[in-house]
Amino acid sequence: MDIATEEFSHLEIVGATIQMLLTGINGDLKDAAERSEIMQLLEGKTSRENIIHQAMVAPQFLVGSAGGPAYTNSQGVPWTAAYINGDAQGDLTSDLRSDVGAETRAKMVYEYLLQFTEDTYVQETLRFLMTREVAHFQMFEAALESIQPNFPPGVLQSDPRYSNLYFNFSTGNDFRGPWNEGASTQLGETFQFIEDPIKHCLETNGLLDQEINGSDRTEKTVQKLNKELGIMRSEEVNSATPMKNIEWNKPSPVLPGNGHEQRTSGSKSGKAKKTTSASSDGS
């Protein structure tokens, strides 16, 4: 959450930078910029309240969403799950790798933007923002390394028959390097360079008869590790989720009455406790 909060501050930095750059500029560009919502939000409390008022009385706000927020971007395009699908997968090691990739792309955007301005102060601003992406990259990377084991992502291990095969589909541009020769980076398996993929598939019955080569892993060790990691993951999930004394709200006390039930705040189960008051005739 700390990194996410900082990213919101970056939005403010970019907005303030744009506002300062447009100060003193006349013409349609300045007018259009000043009419934009983000510029009005930066003009103080009164302007922010005016934006809120405009939103409250807008027909789309009242009719289209019944007064609720309209989840759209600055162009009015509705928010969709496409923004997060593929990034959040329910596995922390996968999500952290996605975060590292996002910081990489953000860093490159700032690097390219630096080529489009000669303004010293804008360059300093962009360099600061770029540097923070580099910092976040390392933070996410360190968090990933703190999770062991973290490869492959998830629980299930790869099939040792196919995890180190490299198929040569090139024609005349055959390149060899650490990506297809020597030991693999994570599993330490020796890459098997398949010079003629078609011939190899025919000889192995479409890879169904592929044997394990260049690896110490076996199907037995893979299944054993799958089971161990499955148990470990289950324990992690269960330890983070209380299995008893769970209540989504705290029951409020009810005043006792004739024949009425009384809830007590001290009851952990939240079940009603019956109390009987004496009747007026003493019975």
Phi, psi and omega per residue, in radians:
M1 nan -0.530 3.131
D2 -1.079 -0.777 -3.135
I3 -1.173 -0.701 3.126
A4 -1.094 -0.708 3.120
T5 -1.117 -0.707 3.109
E6 -1.100 -0.634 3.138
E7 -1.097 -0.598 3.063
F8 -1.109 -0.649 3.114
S9 -1.163 -0.516 3.086
H10 -1.122 -0.624 3.070
L11 -1.035 -0.751 3.136
E12 -1.143 -0.663 3.123
I13 -1.105 -0.788 3.139
V14 -1.117 -0.767 3.134
G15 -1.095 -0.752 3.131
A16 -1.144 -0.647 3.125
T17 -1.110 -0.779 3.122
I18 -1.092 -0.733 -3.135
Q19 -1.084 -0.760 -3.138
M20 -1.178 -0.626 3.130
L21 -1.152 -0.556 -3.094
L22 -1.535 -0.145 3.126
T23 -1.145 2.214 -3.135
G24 1.611 -0.121 3.126
I25 -1.545 2.373 3.118
N26 -1.932 2.762 3.063
G27 1.950 -2.981 -3.050
D28 -1.106 -0.627 -3.106
L29 -1.069 -0.813 3.137
K30 -1.157 -0.737 -3.127
D31 -1.075 -0.755 -3.140
A32 -1.135 -0.698 -3.141
A33 -1.155 -0.725 -3.109
E34 -1.204 -0.429 3.106
R35 -1.405 -0.258 -3.105
S36 -1.212 2.620 -3.047
E37 -1.095 -0.713 -3.053
I38 -1.126 -0.609 3.117
M39 -1.205 -0.673 3.132
Q40 -1.180 -0.600 3.125
L41 -1.159 -0.430 -3.115
L42 -1.516 -0.036 -3.055
E43 -1.572 0.034 3.088
G44 2.122 3.136 -3.048
K45 -1.088 -0.738 -3.102
T46 -1.067 -0.757 3.141
S47 -1.148 -0.698 3.120
R48 -1.095 -0.749 3.124
E49 -1.138 -0.586 3.103
N50 -1.155 -0.709 3.098
I51 -1.071 -0.748 3.131
I52 -1.106 -0.720 3.130
H53 -1.099 -0.785 3.130
Q54 -1.053 -0.667 3.136
A55 -1.176 -0.666 -3.093
M56 -1.173 -0.565 -3.077
V57 -1.728 0.009 3.139
A58 -1.237 2.351 -3.140
P59 -0.975 -0.697 -3.132
Q60 -1.092 -0.651 -3.118
F61 -1.167 -0.732 -3.061
L62 -1.464 -0.654 -3.072
V63 -1.598 -0.835 -3.062
G64 -1.214 -0.601 -3.092
S65 -2.196 0.221 3.090
A66 0.964 0.596 3.116
G67 1.577 -0.101 3.099
G68 -1.475 2.957 -3.130
P69 -1.199 2.489 3.079
A70 -1.687 2.004 -3.059
Y71 -1.465 1.482 3.139
T72 -2.306 2.825 3.055
N73 -1.550 -2.978 -3.051
S74 -1.152 -0.317 3.097
Q75 -1.659 0.028 3.138
G76 1.507 0.114 3.133
V77 -1.339 2.195 -3.093
P78 -1.070 2.576 3.066
W79 -1.193 2.420 3.086
T80 -2.317 2.872 3.127
A81 -1.169 -0.161 3.114
A82 -1.071 -0.397 -3.139
Y83 -1.183 -0.463 -3.074
I84 -2.115 -0.309 3.130
N85 -1.033 2.290 -3.130
G86 1.618 -0.348 3.118
D87 -1.676 -0.706 3.115
A88 -1.826 1.913 -3.028
Q89 -2.035 0.086 3.116
G90 1.422 0.073 3.062
D91 -2.136 2.118 -3.004
L92 -1.079 -0.663 -3.121
T93 -1.165 -0.610 3.088
S94 -1.208 -0.763 -3.129
D95 -1.111 -0.687 3.136
L96 -1.164 -0.658 3.080
R97 -1.133 -0.627 3.071
S98 -1.145 -0.684 3.096
D99 -1.100 -0.713 3.107
V100 -1.076 -0.723 3.116
G101 -1.135 -0.690 3.135
A102 -1.131 -0.717 3.104
E103 -1.141 -0.611 3.102
T104 -1.082 -0.832 -3.129
R105 -1.149 -0.684 3.130
A106 -1.116 -0.717 3.127
K107 -1.050 -0.741 -3.115
M108 -1.189 -0.593 3.101
V109 -1.074 -0.803 3.127
Y110 -1.144 -0.648 3.124
E111 -1.095 -0.725 3.116
Y112 -1.216 -0.667 3.122
L113 -1.080 -0.593 3.138
L114 -1.059 -0.408 -3.125
Q115 -1.385 -0.148 -3.047
F116 -1.835 0.102 -3.140
T117 -2.446 2.551 3.054
E118 -1.939 0.020 3.128
D119 -1.227 2.121 -3.069
T120 -1.044 -0.749 -3.079
Y121 -1.257 -0.638 3.070
V122 -1.147 -0.707 3.103
Q123 -1.066 -0.718 3.119
E124 -1.118 -0.711 3.129
T125 -1.109 -0.849 -3.130
L126 -1.125 -0.645 3.131
R127 -1.173 -0.659 3.083
F128 -1.083 -0.834 -3.127
L129 -1.112 -0.711 3.101
M130 -1.072 -0.733 -3.118
T131 -1.129 -0.645 3.126
R132 -1.165 -0.547 3.062
E133 -1.150 -0.676 3.087
V134 -1.101 -0.711 3.122
A135 -1.113 -0.778 -3.140
H136 -1.132 -0.652 3.089
F137 -0.930 -0.848 -3.097
Q138 -1.196 -0.597 3.124
M139 -1.141 -0.817 3.118
F140 -1.137 -0.671 3.132
E141 -1.116 -0.738 3.120
A142 -1.139 -0.685 3.099
A143 -1.098 -0.685 3.108
L144 -1.112 -0.750 -3.122
E145 -1.179 -0.400 3.131
S146 -1.291 -0.235 3.118
I147 -1.693 2.000 3.138
Q148 -2.280 2.358 -0.147
P149 -1.304 2.686 3.138
N150 -2.197 0.178 3.111
F151 -2.457 2.387 -0.137
P152 -1.227 2.805 3.120
P153 -0.991 2.577 -3.126
G154 1.541 -2.640 -3.071
V155 -1.970 -0.853 -3.021
L156 -1.207 2.394 3.121
Q157 -1.539 2.813 -3.115
S158 -1.387 2.781 3.110
D159 -1.298 2.056 -3.074
P160 -1.126 -0.204 3.097
R161 -1.269 -0.506 -3.001
Y162 -2.097 -0.099 -2.980
S163 -1.247 -0.253 -3.115
N164 -2.194 0.358 3.122
L165 -1.506 2.350 3.054
Y166 -2.138 2.057 -3.094
F167 -1.658 2.187 -3.123
N168 -1.493 1.640 3.122
F169 -1.708 0.125 3.134
S170 -1.407 2.703 3.090
T171 -2.230 1.697 3.110
G172 1.608 -0.201 3.121
N173 -2.140 1.018 -3.107
D174 -1.466 2.007 3.135
F175 -2.004 2.416 3.076
R176 -1.989 2.510 -3.138
G177 -2.964 -3.008 -3.105
P178 -1.133 -0.178 3.104
W179 -1.467 -0.238 3.139
N180 -2.471 0.234 3.046
E181 -2.586 2.713 -3.073
G182 1.416 -2.731 -3.085
A183 -1.589 2.510 3.085
S184 -1.234 2.694 -2.968
T185 -1.202 -0.612 -3.028
Q186 -1.813 -0.817 -3.078
L187 -1.585 -0.215 3.122
G188 1.199 0.413 3.128
E189 -1.540 2.607 3.122
T190 -1.412 2.158 3.126
F191 -1.073 2.396 3.066
Q192 -1.836 1.887 -3.082
F193 -1.454 1.983 -3.135
I194 -1.617 1.768 -3.058
E195 -1.121 -0.766 -3.119
D196 -2.126 1.610 -3.068
P197 -1.036 -0.695 -3.107
I198 -1.117 -0.818 3.125
K199 -1.073 -0.721 -3.117
H200 -1.128 -0.699 3.129
C201 -1.149 -0.663 3.097
L202 -1.154 -0.685 -3.109
E203 -1.285 -0.399 -3.100
T204 -1.905 0.309 3.111
N205 0.993 0.909 3.141
G206 1.146 0.599 3.136
L207 1.272 -0.004 3.115
L208 -1.159 -0.537 -3.141
D209 -1.739 0.299 3.128
Q210 -1.079 2.299 3.107
E211 -1.737 2.812 3.125
I212 -1.362 2.163 3.099
N213 -2.342 2.439 3.072
G214 1.275 0.348 -3.134
S215 -2.485 2.506 3.069
D216 -1.519 -0.170 -3.126
R217 -1.331 2.576 3.076
T218 -2.242 2.926 3.112
E219 -1.081 -0.605 3.140
K220 -1.150 -0.778 3.142
T221 -1.199 -0.577 3.117
V222 -1.136 -0.828 3.142
Q223 -1.124 -0.622 3.110
K224 -1.122 -0.762 3.135
L225 -1.197 -0.650 3.086
N226 -1.014 -0.760 -3.122
K227 -1.167 -0.775 -3.122
E228 -1.112 -0.778 3.140
L229 -1.205 -0.569 3.089
G230 -1.108 -0.749 3.097
I231 -1.132 -0.742 3.132
M232 -1.074 -0.778 -3.141
R233 -1.134 -0.701 3.129
S234 -1.095 -0.719 3.121
E235 -1.135 -0.673 3.124
E236 -1.107 -0.767 -3.127
V237 -1.160 -0.790 -3.111
N238 -1.149 -0.628 -3.134
S239 -1.196 -0.446 3.137
A240 -1.565 -0.132 -3.116
T241 -2.134 1.940 3.120
P242 -1.009 2.370 -3.122
M243 -1.722 -0.134 3.106
K244 -2.588 2.946 -3.088
N245 0.967 0.688 3.135
I246 -1.685 2.212 3.060
E247 -2.495 2.299 -3.085
W248 -1.414 -0.244 3.005
N249 -2.651 2.827 3.138
K250 -1.645 2.073 -3.106
P251 -1.004 2.355 3.138
S252 -1.577 2.530 -3.129
P253 -1.194 2.547 3.101
V254 -2.059 2.317 -3.122
L255 -1.089 2.407 -3.139
P256 -1.175 2.622 3.116
G257 -2.681 3.113 -3.125
N258 -1.133 1.980 3.086
G259 1.258 0.058 -3.107
H260 -1.556 2.775 3.077
E261 -1.601 2.594 3.137
Q262 -2.102 2.203 3.071
R263 -1.621 2.362 3.131
T264 -1.962 2.396 -3.129
S265 -1.144 -0.348 -3.129
G266 -1.396 -0.142 -3.136
S267 -1.427 1.939 -3.088
K268 -1.178 -0.571 -3.088
S269 -1.324 -0.267 3.138
G270 1.339 0.116 -3.110
K271 -1.351 2.661 -3.127
A272 -1.300 2.513 3.115
K273 -2.034 2.149 -3.083
K274 -1.398 2.407 3.032
T275 -2.272 2.501 -3.127
T276 -2.047 2.142 3.119
S277 -1.647 2.618 -3.122
A278 -1.211 2.404 3.116
S279 -1.370 2.922 -3.056
S280 -1.169 -0.402 -3.105
D281 -1.562 0.039 3.081
G282 1.521 0.009 -3.139
S283 -1.356 nan nan
